[in-house]
C-alpha cells in the first residue's frame, strides 16, 4: 500500500501538522530514490540515439534495441516520483524548514533536483523518439 506524504500548513502560527515520510519500506529512503534516478538517467543515451540526436559515426548505445516503451516508462515514472514525492514535499514546508535541514536534506534535495533537470531533457528526447517512431524513422 502506498502512503503518500502530505503536510498541513497553518499560516504563521506556531502550530504545524504534517505526516512525515517514515522509512517503513526501502522505497522511502534517499538511497532508493537516488538509485531510481541513476537507472532513469542511464536510459538517456538510448533515448538520445532514438531521437536522432546521436553523433554520426558513433556506435549506438548498448541498450538501443530495448523497447522504447521501457525507457519512456522508467524515465517518466522516476521523473514524476522525484518531483512530487521528494522535491515538492520538501519545499512545500518552506525555506525555514529547509534551513533547519541544511546539513543533510537540503543537499540531497538539490542532488535530486539536478537529476530531475536532466530527466527533463530526457523527456524531450523521449518525445522526439516517439515522434520519430510514429513517422517510421526509427533506427
Secondary structure as UniProt FT lines:
FT   STRAND          6..8
FT   TURN            11..12
FT   STRAND          17..19
FT   HELIX           26..28
FT   HELIX           30..42
FT   HELIX           44..50
FT   TURN            51..52
FT   TURN            56..57
FT   TURN            62..65
FT   HELIX           68..81
FT   HELIX           82..87
FT   HELIX           88..92
FT   HELIX           95..100
FT   TURN            101..104
FT   HELIX           105..134
FT   TURN            135..136
//
